[in-house]
Amino acid sequence: MSVQLKPTEDHIIVKADVSETQTKSGIYIPSTASKERPQMGEVVAVGPGKMTDEGKRLTMEVKVGDKVLFSKYGPSEVKIDGEELLILNQGDVLAILA
């Protein structure tokens, strides 16, 4: 990605995991078969954290490289240099995969 995106506040940028899925019978279903938004991805950029009313910066729980599960309808989709990315609030992250 040649354009650098720097998220603000408690926003994070995620590269969605659009891998193919396999049914129990062994049939592969490509990601293009479903118009549903992905719900898993890898964090590629993290904002500095939200500022409180007292002027303190809250620390972010996620970091670059984390694999996360997120709310289906939370992210905003952007396309930068042909690469599809998602911008979401840290609050939209449901879990960090260990």
Secondary structure, 3 states (H helix, E strand, C coil): CCCCCCCCCCEEEEEECCCCEECCCCCEECHHHCCCCCCEEEEEEECCCCECCCCCECCCCCCCCCEEEECCCCCEEEEECCEEEEEEEHHHEEEEEC
